[in-house]
Every structure is written in C-alpha cells, then in structure tokens.
C-alpha cells in the first residue's frame, strides 16, 4: 500500500478559533471540512509545503518559525495510507481569503465535531481541545 504524505495546519485566531475549509464539489470527499494544507512535493520539507499551500489556498504568508508541530494522523484508506502531521500557527501575514472556491469557517475546538470531516482529520480534534480548552 502506498503511503501518501500530506501536511495540515490549525490556524488559530486571537479568539482561539480554528480555521476549517470545506472541500469543494468535484474533489474527493467533497463537502467535508478539513484543516488547510496539502500534499508534500518530492524533496519538499513539510514546513515548506505548508507555507506554499497556505499561500496558494488562503493568500496568507506564514514564516516557518510560526509553525509548531502538534500531532499527526495515520489513517488507512482503501487504496493508500495517509500520514499527516498537524501544525499549529497563530501568526501570519495577510487576510485569510479562500482562493480555490472553498467555504471556510472559524470554529472553537469543542465545536469541530459538529462539522463532518474526513476520517483522517477527526482524530486531530482531541489534541486541539486539550490545547485550547
């Protein structure tokens, strides 16, 4: 089984809310809510991939020293195994603006279970609740 390495981030605002994005129609798992991020290109470091993805998806600039690893997900889908480190980030430059037609929401950690998420994302919620209360 192939291992797919992706990276994700919990952007946390001044009110301790976390940004989630809804996968747009036409994509696999469309309609589900997820953390911003994406695939790591060959030879790319996870932090560099996350900085690139945030610029492409949300039009924000993140510095590497503002990314802190929190936890990771390891999930077996039918045709591949997903390994996804989750970082937290509280500082970025610019205003969050969805650039790929995705809906976005800022939600409290305790409310994240109210939004249907891909199977790999759901186990990342408890560490965020522990962190943010």
N, CA, C and O atoms as a MOPAC input file, in Angstrom:
PM7 MOZYME 1SCF
protein

 N      0.85000 1    -1.18400 1     0.00000 1
 C      0.00000 1     0.00000 1     0.00000 1
 C      0.89400 1     1.24600 1     0.00000 1
 O      1.84000 1     1.34000 1     0.78300 1
 N      0.59000 1     2.18200 1    -0.86900 1
 C      1.36000 1     3.41800 1    -0.93900 1
 C      1.04700 1     4.31500 1     0.24400 1
 O     -0.08600 1     4.37100 1     0.72200 1
 N      2.07700 1     5.01600 1     0.71000 1
 C      1.90100 1     5.99800 1     1.78700 1
 C      1.88200 1     7.37600 1     1.15100 1
 O      2.79400 1     7.74200 1     0.41100 1
 N      0.83900 1     8.13400 1     1.44400 1
 C      0.71000 1     9.49900 1     0.96300 1
 C      1.00800 1    10.42800 1     2.12900 1
 O      0.35700 1    10.36500 1     3.17200 1
 N      1.99800 1    11.28900 1     1.94200 1
 C      2.38900 1    12.23800 1     2.98100 1
 C      1.79900 1    13.59800 1     2.64800 1
 O      2.11300 1    14.19000 1     1.61600 1
 N      0.93800 1    14.08700 1     3.53800 1
 C      0.35300 1    15.41900 1     3.40600 1
 C      0.60500 1    16.17300 1     4.70600 1
 O      0.95300 1    15.57000 1     5.72100 1
 N      0.43100 1    17.47600 1     4.67400 1
 C      0.65500 1    18.29700 1     5.85600 1
 C     -0.55400 1    19.20100 1     6.06000 1
 O     -1.18000 1    19.64000 1     5.09600 1
 N     -0.87600 1    19.47500 1     7.31900 1
 C     -2.04300 1    20.30300 1     7.63100 1
 C     -1.69900 1    21.25900 1     8.77100 1
 O     -0.72000 1    21.07500 1     9.49400 1
 N     -2.53700 1    22.28700 1     8.90300 1
 C     -2.31200 1    23.27500 1     9.95300 1
 C     -3.63800 1    23.66800 1    10.59500 1
 O     -4.67500 1    23.74500 1     9.93600 1
 N     -3.57300 1    23.91300 1    11.89200 1
 C     -4.67600 1    24.53500 1    12.61100 1
 C     -4.28000 1    25.99700 1    12.78600 1
 O     -3.49400 1    26.33900 1    13.66900 1
 N     -4.84000 1    26.85700 1    11.92700 1
 C     -4.65400 1    28.29700 1    12.09200 1
 C     -5.53300 1    28.72900 1    13.25000 1
 O     -6.73400 1    28.45600 1    13.25500 1
 N     -4.94500 1    29.40200 1    14.23200 1
 C     -5.68000 1    29.78800 1    15.43600 1
 C     -5.69800 1    31.30900 1    15.53200 1
 O     -4.64600 1    31.94900 1    15.54600 1
 N     -6.89900 1    31.88600 1    15.59700 1
 C     -7.01500 1    33.34200 1    15.65800 1
 C     -6.94400 1    33.84700 1    17.10200 1
 O     -6.77100 1    33.06200 1    18.03500 1
 N     -7.07800 1    35.15400 1    17.27200 1
 C     -6.95000 1    35.78000 1    18.59300 1
 C     -8.03600 1    35.33000 1    19.56600 1
 O     -7.86600 1    35.46200 1    20.77800 1
 N     -9.14800 1    34.80100 1    19.05700 1
 C    -10.23700 1    34.30300 1    19.89900 1
 C    -10.15500 1    32.78900 1    20.11600 1
 O    -11.12400 1    32.16500 1    20.54800 1
 N     -8.99300 1    32.20800 1    19.81200 1
 C     -8.76800 1    30.75500 1    19.93500 1
 C     -9.71500 1    29.92800 1    19.07600 1
 O    -10.08800 1    28.81300 1    19.44200 1
 N    -10.10000 1    30.48200 1    17.93100 1
 C    -10.88700 1    29.72200 1    16.96000 1
 C     -9.94400 1    29.14900 1    15.90600 1
 O     -8.88800 1    29.71500 1    15.62500 1
 N    -10.33800 1    28.03200 1    15.33800 1
 C     -9.53200 1    27.31900 1    14.35500 1
 C    -10.20800 1    27.41900 1    12.99500 1
 O    -11.42900 1    27.30100 1    12.88500 1
 N     -9.40600 1    27.63500 1    11.96800 1
 C     -9.94500 1    27.72200 1    10.61700 1
 C    -10.10200 1    26.32000 1    10.02100 1
 O     -9.17200 1    25.51400 1    10.05000 1
 N    -11.29200 1    26.04400 1     9.48100 1
 C    -11.51000 1    24.82600 1     8.71400 1
 C    -12.05800 1    25.22700 1     7.35000 1
 O    -12.69300 1    26.27100 1     7.20000 1
 N    -11.80100 1    24.38300 1     6.36900 1
 C    -12.23500 1    24.65500 1     4.99600 1
 C    -13.04000 1    23.46800 1     4.49100 1
 O    -12.75400 1    22.31800 1     4.82400 1
 N    -14.04400 1    23.76400 1     3.68600 1
 C    -14.88800 1    22.70800 1     3.13800 1
 C    -14.37700 1    22.31300 1     1.75600 1
 O    -14.16000 1    23.16600 1     0.89600 1
 N    -14.18800 1    21.00600 1     1.55300 1
 C    -13.71100 1    20.52400 1     0.26400 1
 C    -14.76700 1    20.83800 1    -0.79900 1
 O    -15.93900 1    20.49500 1    -0.63900 1
 N    -14.34100 1    21.49600 1    -1.88700 1
 C    -15.31100 1    21.90500 1    -2.90900 1
 C    -15.82500 1    20.73700 1    -3.74200 1
 O    -15.21500 1    19.66800 1    -3.78000 1
 N    -16.96200 1    20.95900 1    -4.40900 1
 C    -17.53500 1    19.96200 1    -5.31300 1
 C    -16.49800 1    19.59600 1    -6.36700 1
 O    -15.70500 1    20.42900 1    -6.80800 1
 N    -16.52900 1    18.32500 1    -6.75600 1
 C    -15.59700 1    17.85400 1    -7.77300 1
 C    -14.33200 1    17.23100 1    -7.19700 1
 O    -13.61200 1    16.53100 1    -7.91000 1
 N    -14.05000 1    17.47200 1    -5.92700 1
 C    -12.89700 1    16.86800 1    -5.26900 1
 C    -13.34500 1    15.64300 1    -4.49200 1
 O    -14.49900 1    15.54100 1    -4.07800 1
 N    -12.41100 1    14.71000 1    -4.29800 1
 C    -12.70800 1    13.55200 1    -3.46500 1
 C    -13.08000 1    14.04500 1    -2.06500 1
 O    -12.48200 1    14.99600 1    -1.56400 1
 N    -14.04500 1    13.41400 1    -1.44800 1
 C    -14.55400 1    13.78800 1    -0.12100 1
 C    -15.17500 1    15.19600 1    -0.11200 1
 O    -15.13900 1    15.88600 1     0.90700 1
 N    -15.73600 1    15.61100 1    -1.24000 1
 C    -16.36100 1    16.93300 1    -1.35700 1
 C    -17.41000 1    17.12100 1    -0.26700 1
 O    -18.13200 1    16.18800 1     0.08400 1
 N    -17.48500 1    18.34200 1     0.26500 1
 C    -18.46100 1    18.68300 1     1.28900 1
 C    -17.96400 1    18.49100 1     2.70800 1
 O    -18.54600 1    19.03400 1     3.64700 1
 N    -16.88900 1    17.71900 1     2.87700 1
 C    -16.34800 1    17.52200 1     4.22400 1
 C    -15.44400 1    18.69400 1     4.59700 1
 O    -14.87800 1    19.36100 1     3.73200 1
 N    -15.32300 1    18.92700 1     5.89200 1
 C    -14.49800 1    20.02300 1     6.40900 1
 C    -13.13300 1    19.47800 1     6.80900 1
 O    -13.02600 1    18.36200 1     7.31700 1
 N    -12.09200 1    20.27200 1     6.57600 1
 C    -10.73000 1    19.81800 1     6.84400 1
 C     -9.84800 1    20.98700 1     7.25600 1
 O    -10.23000 1    22.15300 1     7.16000 1
 N     -8.66600 1    20.63400 1     7.71300 1
 C     -7.65200 1    21.63800 1     8.01900 1
 C     -6.96400 1    22.04600 1     6.72000 1
 O     -6.78200 1    21.20700 1     5.83800 1
 N     -6.58100 1    23.30800 1     6.58200 1
 C     -5.83500 1    23.70600 1     5.38500 1
 C     -4.50600 1    22.94400 1     5.29700 1
 O     -3.92800 1    22.54100 1     6.30700 1
 N     -4.05500 1    22.76700 1     4.08400 1
 C     -2.78600 1    22.08600 1     3.84700 1
 C     -2.84300 1    21.34200 1     2.53900 1
 O     -3.66200 1    21.65100 1     1.67300 1
 N     -1.96900 1    20.35300 1     2.39100 1
 C     -1.97500 1    19.59600 1     1.15000 1
 C     -0.78200 1    18.67000 1     1.02900 1
 O     -0.05000 1    18.43100 1     1.99000 1
 N     -0.60800 1    18.15400 1    -0.17900 1
 C      0.44600 1    17.18300 1    -0.46000 1
 C      1.82600 1    17.82300 1    -0.37800 1
 O      2.02300 1    18.99700 1    -0.69300 1
 N      2.76100 1    17.00500 1     0.05500 1
 C      4.16200 1    17.41400 1     0.09200 1
 C      4.80600 1    16.94100 1    -1.20600 1
 O      4.76900 1    15.75200 1    -1.52200 1
 N      5.39100 1    17.86200 1    -1.95400 1
 C      6.05100 1    17.51400 1    -3.20700 1
 C      7.34400 1    16.75000 1    -2.93700 1
 O      7.93900 1    16.90800 1    -1.87100 1
 N      7.78900 1    15.92200 1    -3.88900 1
 C      9.05000 1    15.19000 1    -3.70200 1
 C     10.20000 1    16.15200 1    -3.37600 1
 O     10.38700 1    17.16300 1    -4.05400 1
 N     10.95700 1    15.82500 1    -2.34000 1
 C     12.08500 1    16.64600 1    -1.92800 1
 C     11.71700 1    17.87600 1    -1.11500 1
 O     12.60200 1    18.63000 1    -0.71000 1
 N     10.43100 1    18.09500 1    -0.86600 1
 C      9.96200 1    19.27000 1    -0.13300 1
 C      9.83300 1    18.93900 1     1.35200 1
 O      9.36500 1    17.85800 1     1.70900 1
 N     10.23800 1    19.85100 1     2.20400 1
 C     10.06200 1    19.66900 1     3.63800 1
 C      8.61200 1    19.98200 1     4.00700 1
 O      7.97200 1    20.79900 1     3.34500 1
 N      8.08600 1    19.34100 1     5.05900 1
 C      6.68100 1    19.58900 1     5.43300 1
 C      6.38200 1    21.06300 1     5.68300 1
 O      5.33700 1    21.55800 1     5.26000 1
 N      7.27200 1    21.76300 1     6.35700 1
 C      7.02700 1    23.18100 1     6.66100 1
 C      6.96900 1    24.00900 1     5.37700 1
 O      6.11700 1    24.88700 1     5.23900 1
 N      7.86600 1    23.73200 1     4.44800 1
 C      7.86700 1    24.45900 1     3.17600 1
 C      6.59300 1    24.17300 1     2.39100 1
 O      6.03100 1    25.07300 1     1.76800 1
 N      6.13900 1    22.92700 1     2.41900 1
 C      4.89800 1    22.57000 1     1.73100 1
 C      3.71900 1    23.32100 1     2.33500 1
 O      2.85600 1    23.81300 1     1.60900 1
 N      3.68100 1    23.40900 1     3.64600 1
 C      2.58200 1    24.09800 1     4.31400 1
 C      2.59900 1    25.58700 1     3.99000 1
 O      1.54700 1    26.17300 1     3.73400 1
 N      3.76000 1    26.19700 1     3.99700 1
 C      3.87400 1    27.61500 1     3.64800 1
 C      3.37900 1    27.84300 1     2.22400 1
 O      2.65700 1    28.80600 1     1.96600 1
 N      3.75900 1    26.96800 1     1.30200 1
 C      3.32600 1    27.06700 1    -0.09800 1
 C      1.81600 1    26.88900 1    -0.20900 1
 O      1.14600 1    27.67500 1    -0.87700 1
 N      1.27600 1    25.85900 1     0.44300 1
 C     -0.15700 1    25.58000 1     0.36300 1
 C     -0.99100 1    26.73200 1     0.93700 1
 O     -2.03100 1    27.07900 1     0.37900 1
 N     -0.54400 1    27.31800 1     2.03900 1
 C     -1.29600 1    28.41600 1     2.64900 1
 C     -1.31500 1    29.65100 1     1.74800 1
 O     -2.31000 1    30.37300 1     1.68900 1
 N     -0.21000 1    29.88100 1     1.05100 1
 C     -0.16900 1    30.99800 1     0.10500 1
 C     -1.12300 1    30.71700 1    -1.06200 1
 O     -1.86900 1    31.60200 1    -1.48200 1
 N     -1.09900 1    29.47900 1    -1.58500 1
 C     -1.93800 1    29.12600 1    -2.72900 1
 C     -3.42100 1    29.06900 1    -2.36800 1
 O     -4.25800 1    29.57500 1    -3.11600 1
 N     -3.75300 1    28.46200 1    -1.23400 1
 C     -5.15900 1    28.22800 1    -0.86200 1
 C     -5.81900 1    29.42700 1    -0.19300 1
 O     -6.99000 1    29.71400 1    -0.44000 1
 N     -5.05900 1    30.13600 1     0.66600 1
 C     -5.67300 1    31.15000 1     1.53300 1
 C     -5.07000 1    32.54500 1     1.40000 1
 O     -5.49900 1    33.47200 1     2.08800 1
 N     -4.08200 1    32.70200 1     0.52600 1
 C     -3.48400 1    34.01500 1     0.25300 1
 C     -2.83500 1    34.63700 1     1.48900 1
 O     -2.86000 1    35.85600 1     1.65900 1
 N     -2.25000 1    33.79600 1     2.35700 1
 C     -1.53200 1    34.32300 1     3.52100 1
 C     -0.08600 1    33.87100 1     3.47300 1
 O      0.25300 1    32.87500 1     2.83400 1
 N      0.75700 1    34.61900 1     4.15800 1
 C      2.17800 1    34.30800 1     4.25100 1
 C      2.47800 1    33.87500 1     5.67900 1
 O      2.16400 1    34.58100 1     6.63800 1
 N      3.08800 1    32.70800 1     5.80200 1
 C      3.45300 1    32.16100 1     7.10800 1
 C      4.96000 1    31.96500 1     7.13200 1
 O      5.54800 1    31.46900 1     6.17200 1
 N      5.57200 1    32.35500 1     8.22700 1
 C      7.00800 1    32.12400 1     8.40600 1
 C      7.20000 1    30.78900 1     9.12200 1
 O      6.40100 1    30.40100 1     9.97400 1
 N      8.26600 1    30.10300 1     8.76000 1
 C      8.49200 1    28.76500 1     9.29900 1
 C      8.55500 1    28.74300 1    10.82100 1
 O      8.07700 1    27.79600 1    11.44400 1
 N      9.14100 1    29.77900 1    11.43000 1
 C      9.25300 1    29.77300 1    12.89500 1
 C      7.91000 1    30.02100 1    13.59700 1
 O      7.84000 1    29.98700 1    14.82500 1
 N      6.84400 1    30.27100 1    12.82200 1
 C      5.49900 1    30.41400 1    13.39100 1
 C      4.70600 1    29.11400 1    13.33000 1
 O      3.55100 1    29.07100 1    13.75400 1
 N      5.32200 1    28.05000 1    12.80400 1
 C      4.68300 1    26.73800 1    12.72100 1
 C      5.21500 1    25.85000 1    13.83100 1
 O      6.42800 1    25.70000 1    13.98200 1
 N      4.32200 1    25.26400 1    14.60300 1
 C      4.71900 1    24.36500 1    15.68300 1
 C      4.00300 1    23.02800 1    15.50500 1
 O      2.77500 1    22.99900 1    15.43600 1
 N      4.74700 1    21.91400 1    15.43000 1
 C      4.07900 1    20.61800 1    15.29800 1
 C      3.28100 1    20.28600 1    16.55000 1
 O      3.73900 1    20.51400 1    17.67000 1
 N      2.08400 1    19.74400 1    16.34900 1
 C      1.22800 1    19.39000 1    17.48300 1
 C      1.02800 1    17.88500 1    17.58800 1
 O      1.24200 1    17.30000 1    18.65000 1
 N      0.61900 1    17.25800 1    16.49200 1
 C      0.31000 1    15.83200 1    16.49600 1
 C      0.32200 1    15.35400 1    15.06100 1
 O      0.70900 1    16.10500 1    14.16600 1
 N     -0.09400 1    14.12200 1    14.82200 1
 C     -0.19600 1    13.63200 1    13.45500 1
 C     -1.31700 1    12.61000 1    13.37100 1
 O     -1.75100 1    12.04700 1    14.37600 1
 N     -1.77500 1    12.38400 1    12.13600 1
 C     -2.77500 1    11.36000 1    11.86400 1
 C     -2.15600 1    10.30000 1    10.96700 1
 O     -1.35400 1    10.60100 1    10.08200 1
 N     -2.54100 1     9.05800 1    11.21200 1
 C     -2.14000 1     7.93200 1    10.37400 1
 C     -3.40900 1     7.14600 1    10.09900 1
 O     -4.00000 1     6.56800 1    11.01100 1
 N     -3.83200 1     7.12700 1     8.82400 1
 C     -5.12500 1     6.53000 1     8.50200 1
 C     -5.03900 1     5.71500 1     7.21400 1
 O     -4.50700 1     6.18500 1     6.20800 1
 N     -5.56000 1     4.50700 1     7.25100 1
 C     -5.59800 1     3.64000 1     6.07300 1
 C     -6.91000 1     3.83900 1     5.32300 1
 O     -7.98000 1     3.48500 1     5.81900 1
 N     -6.81800 1     4.40600 1     4.12700 1
 C     -7.94100 1     4.44800 1     3.21000 1
 C     -7.88600 1     3.16400 1     2.37900 1
 O     -6.94800 1     2.37900 1     2.51900 1
 N     -8.87100 1     2.94500 1     1.52400 1
 C     -8.91900 1     1.70700 1     0.74800 1
 C     -7.70700 1     1.52100 1    -0.16300 1
 O     -7.19200 1     0.41000 1    -0.28900 1
 N     -7.25100 1     2.59900 1    -0.79700 1
 C     -6.20800 1     2.46500 1    -1.80200 1
 C     -4.87500 1     3.11600 1    -1.44700 1
 O     -3.94300 1     3.06500 1    -2.24900 1
 N     -4.75800 1     3.72600 1    -0.26900 1
 C     -3.49000 1     4.30200 1     0.17800 1
 C     -3.54000 1     4.51300 1     1.68900 1
 O     -4.60300 1     4.44400 1     2.30700 1
 N     -2.37700 1     4.77000 1     2.26300 1
 C     -2.28900 1     5.08500 1     3.68800 1
 C     -1.85000 1     6.53900 1     3.81400 1
 O     -0.84700 1     6.94400 1     3.22700 1
 N     -2.60000 1     7.31500 1     4.57800 1
 C     -2.31800 1     8.73700 1     4.74100 1
 C     -1.55600 1     8.97000 1     6.03100 1
 O     -1.95100 1     8.49300 1     7.09500 1
 N     -0.46500 1     9.70500 1     5.92600 1
 C      0.28800 1    10.16400 1     7.08700 1
 C      0.28100 1    11.68400 1     7.03600 1
 O      0.73700 1    12.27900 1     6.06000 1
 N     -0.24600 1    12.32300 1     8.10800 1
 C     -0.46200 1    13.76500 1     8.07500 1
 C     -0.04000 1    14.42700 1     9.38300 1
 O     -0.75500 1    14.33800 1    10.38200 1
 N      1.12100 1    15.09400 1     9.38300 1
 C      1.45400 1    15.90600 1    10.55300 1
 C      0.55100 1    17.14100 1    10.61300 1
 O      0.22400 1    17.73500 1     9.58600 1
 N      0.15600 1    17.51700 1    11.82900 1
 C     -0.64400 1    18.72200 1    12.04800 1
 C      0.18300 1    19.72200 1    12.83000 1
 O      0.68700 1    19.42200 1    13.91200 1
 N      0.31500 1    20.90200 1    12.27600 1
 C      1.00000 1    22.02100 1    12.91900 1
 C     -0.04800 1    22.98900 1    13.45100 1
 O     -1.20000 1    22.97500 1    13.01800 1
 N      0.36500 1    23.82400 1    14.39000 1
 C     -0.47300 1    24.95700 1    14.78300 1
 C      0.25300 1    26.23600 1    14.37400 1
 O      1.48100 1    26.27900 1    14.29600 1
 N     -0.53300 1    27.26700 1    14.11600 1
 C      0.02200 1    28.55500 1    13.71400 1
 C     -0.89200 1    29.64800 1    14.23300 1
 O     -2.09900 1    29.63300 1    13.99200 1
 N     -0.30600 1    30.59000 1    14.94400 1
 C     -1.07400 1    31.71300 1    15.49300 1
 C     -0.74000 1    33.04600 1    14.82700 1
 O     -1.41500 1    34.04700 1    15.06700 1
 N      0.30400 1    33.06300 1    13.98700 1
 C      0.72800 1    34.32700 1    13.35600 1
 C      0.93900 1    34.12900 1    11.86500 1
 O      1.58600 1    33.17300 1    11.43800 1
 N      0.38800 1    35.04200 1    11.08200 1
 C      0.58200 1    35.03900 1     9.63700 1
 C      0.40100 1    36.45500 1     9.14200 1
 O     -0.09800 1    37.32300 1     9.85900 1
 N      0.80900 1    36.67800 1     7.91300 1
 C      0.66600 1    37.98900 1     7.28300 1
 C     -0.42000 1    37.90800 1     6.22300 1
 O     -0.51400 1    36.92700 1     5.48500 1
 N     -1.23500 1    38.94900 1     6.15900 1
 C     -2.32200 1    39.00000 1     5.19200 1
 C     -3.64100 1    38.60900 1     5.82800 1
 O     -3.71400 1    38.27300 1     7.01000 1
 N     -4.67900 1    38.66200 1     5.01100 1
 C     -6.02300 1    38.30200 1     5.44900 1
 C     -6.41200 1    36.98300 1     4.79700 1
 O     -6.23400 1    36.80100 1     3.59300 1
 N     -6.94000 1    36.07400 1     5.59000 1
 C     -7.35800 1    34.77400 1     5.07200 1
 C     -8.44300 1    34.98800 1     4.02900 1
 O     -9.49000 1    35.57600 1     4.30200 1
 N     -8.16700 1    34.49500 1     2.83000 1
 C     -9.10200 1    34.65200 1     1.71000 1
 C     -9.08500 1    33.35800 1     0.89900 1
 O     -8.06000 1    33.02400 1     0.30600 1
 N    -10.18900 1    32.62700 1     0.86100 1
 C    -10.20400 1    31.37300 1     0.10700 1
 C    -10.00800 1    31.63100 1    -1.38800 1
 O    -10.73900 1    32.41300 1    -1.99500 1
 N     -9.01000 1    30.96000 1    -1.97100 1
 C     -8.67800 1    31.20300 1    -3.37200 1
 C     -9.08700 1    30.06000 1    -4.29100 1
 O     -8.89700 1    30.14800 1    -5.50400 1
 N     -9.64400 1    28.99000 1    -3.73500 1
 C     -9.97000 1    27.82300 1    -4.55300 1
 C    -11.45700 1    27.47800 1    -4.49900 1
 O    -11.84100 1    26.33400 1    -4.74100 1
 N    -12.29000 1    28.46700 1    -4.18000 1
 C    -13.72600 1    28.24900 1    -4.15500 1
 C    -14.23200 1    27.50300 1    -2.93800 1
 O    -15.40000 1    27.11700 1    -2.89000 1
 N    -13.37500 1    27.29300 1    -1.95700 1
 C    -13.77800 1    26.55200 1    -0.76400 1
 C    -14.44500 1    27.48200 1     0.25300 1
 O    -14.07500 1    28.64800 1     0.38800 1
 N    -15.43100 1    26.94000 1     0.95800 1
 C    -16.02800 1    27.66500 1     2.07600 1
 C    -15.08100 1    27.53000 1     3.26700 1
 O    -14.42900 1    26.49800 1     3.42800 1
 N    -15.00500 1    28.56300 1     4.09600 1
 C    -14.17500 1    28.50000 1     5.30300 1
 C    -14.99400 1    28.96000 1     6.50400 1
 O    -15.94800 1    29.72600 1     6.37300 1
 N    -14.59500 1    28.47100 1     7.68000 1
 C    -15.24900 1    28.87400 1     8.93300 1
 C    -14.20100 1    28.89600 1    10.03700 1
 O    -13.26300 1    28.09900 1    10.04000 1
 N    -14.37800 1    29.81800 1    10.96900 1
 C    -13.58500 1    29.84600 1    12.19400 1
 C    -14.45400 1    29.22300 1    13.28300 1
 O    -15.56100 1    29.69800 1    13.53600 1
 N    -13.96700 1    28.16800 1    13.92800 1
 C    -14.76300 1    27.46400 1    14.93700 1
 C    -13.92100 1    27.17900 1    16.17700 1
 O    -12.70300 1    27.02300 1    16.09800 1
 N    -14.59100 1    27.11500 1    17.31300 1
 C    -13.93200 1    26.71500 1    18.55300 1
 C    -13.60800 1    25.22700 1    18.47900 1
 O    -14.31900 1    24.46700 1    17.82200 1
 N    -12.54700 1    24.81200 1    19.14500 1
 C    -12.12300 1    23.41000 1    19.10600 1
 C    -13.25500 1    22.47400 1    19.52500 1
 O    -13.46300 1    21.43000 1    18.90600 1
 N    -13.97800 1    22.84200 1    20.56400 1
 C    -15.05400 1    21.98200 1    21.06800 1
 C    -16.21100 1    21.85200 1    20.08100 1
 O    -17.00800 1    20.92100 1    20.19300 1
 N    -16.32000 1    22.76700 1    19.11900 1
 C    -17.39800 1    22.71500 1    18.13100 1
 C    -16.99700 1    21.96900 1    16.86100 1
 O    -17.83700 1    21.75000 1    15.98800 1
 N    -15.73900 1    21.58000 1    16.74500 1
 C    -15.26600 1    20.98700 1    15.49700 1
 C    -15.97100 1    19.67600 1    15.16300 1
 O    -16.10400 1    19.32500 1    13.99000 1
 N    -16.42100 1    18.95800 1    16.17700 1
 C    -17.11700 1    17.69100 1    15.91300 1
 C    -18.48200 1    17.90700 1    15.25700 1
 O    -19.09200 1    16.95400 1    14.77200 1
 N    -18.96300 1    19.14800 1    15.24000 1
 C    -20.22700 1    19.45000 1    14.58800 1
 C    -20.09800 1    19.51500 1    13.06600 1
 O    -21.10300 1    19.61200 1    12.36200 1
 N    -18.87400 1    19.46400 1    12.56000 1
 C    -18.61700 1    19.57100 1    11.12700 1
 C    -18.07300 1    18.22900 1    10.62300 1
 O    -17.04300 1    17.76200 1    11.11100 1
 N    -18.75100 1    17.60400 1     9.65400 1
 C    -18.26200 1    16.31400 1     9.15600 1
 C    -16.88100 1    16.47200 1     8.51800 1
 O    -16.66100 1    17.34800 1     7.68100 1
 N    -15.95900 1    15.60500 1     8.93300 1
 C    -14.57200 1    15.68000 1     8.46700 1
 C    -14.14600 1    14.34600 1     7.87000 1
 O    -14.75000 1    13.31500 1     8.16700 1
 N    -13.10600 1    14.35400 1     7.02700 1
 C    -12.55900 1    13.08600 1     6.53900 1
 C    -12.07800 1    12.24000 1     7.71900 1
 O    -11.72300 1    12.78500 1     8.76400 1
 N    -12.06300 1    10.91500 1     7.56100 1
 C    -11.66500 1    10.03700 1     8.66700 1
 C    -10.28600 1    10.35300 1     9.24200 1
 O    -10.06200 1    10.15800 1    10.43700 1
 N     -9.37100 1    10.83100 1     8.42600 1
 C     -8.02000 1    11.12800 1     8.92300 1
 C     -7.98100 1    12.40200 1     9.76300 1
 O     -7.11400 1    12.53700 1    10.62600 1
 N     -8.89400 1    13.33300 1     9.53200 1
 C     -8.87000 1    14.61100 1    10.24600 1
 C     -9.50500 1    14.52400 1    11.63300 1
 O     -9.04400 1    15.18100 1    12.56600 1
 N    -10.54800 1    13.72500 1    11.77200 1
 C    -11.29700 1    13.67600 1    13.03300 1
 C    -10.43100 1    13.36200 1    14.25800 1
 O    -10.65600 1    13.97300 1    15.30300 1
 N     -9.44600 1    12.44000 1    14.19500 1
 C     -8.63400 1    12.16400 1    15.38300 1
 C     -7.72400 1    13.32800 1    15.81000 1
 O     -7.12500 1    13.28500 1    16.88500 1
 N     -7.62400 1    14.35300 1    14.97700 1
 C     -6.78300 1    15.50400 1    15.31800 1
 C     -7.51400 1    16.49100 1    16.23600 1
 O     -6.89400 1    17.40200 1    16.78400 1
 N     -8.80800 1    16.31400 1    16.40000 1
 C     -9.59600 1    17.24900 1    17.21100 1
 C     -9.26000 1    17.17300 1    18.70500 1
 O     -9.07700 1    18.22600 1    19.31700 1
 N     -9.16700 1    15.98700 1    19.33200 1
 C     -8.88300 1    15.96000 1    20.78200 1
 C     -7.61400 1    16.69900 1    21.21200 1
 O     -7.65100 1    17.39100 1    22.23000 1
 N     -6.49300 1    16.58900 1    20.49200 1
 C     -5.33100 1    17.37600 1    20.93000 1
 C     -5.57600 1    18.89400 1    20.85200 1
 O     -5.02000 1    19.65400 1    21.64500 1
 N     -6.40400 1    19.32600 1    19.90000 1
 C     -6.72800 1    20.74800 1    19.81900 1
 C     -7.62700 1    21.16800 1    20.96800 1
 O     -7.46600 1    22.26300 1    21.50700 1
 N     -8.57100 1    20.31900 1    21.35400 1
 C     -9.41100 1    20.61400 1    22.51500 1
 C     -8.55000 1    20.68400 1    23.77600 1
 O     -8.73800 1    21.56900 1    24.61100 1
 N     -7.60800 1    19.75100 1    23.91400 1
 C     -6.69500 1    19.78200 1    25.07100 1
 C     -5.88200 1    21.06900 1    25.10700 1
 O     -5.65400 1    21.63600 1    26.17600 1
 N     -5.44500 1    21.53100 1    23.93800 1
 C     -4.62300 1    22.74400 1    23.84300 1
 C     -5.41000 1    24.00400 1    24.12500 1
 O     -4.94100 1    24.89300 1    24.83500 1
 N     -6.62400 1    24.08100 1    23.56000 1
 C     -7.38400 1    25.33000 1    23.57500 1
 C     -8.55100 1    25.33800 1    24.56400 1
 O     -9.15300 1    26.38500 1    24.80400 1
 N     -8.87000 1    24.18400 1    25.13300 1
 C     -9.96000 1    24.11600 1    26.10800 1
 C    -11.32000 1    24.08600 1    25.51000 1
 O    -12.31200 1    24.02900 1    26.23700 1

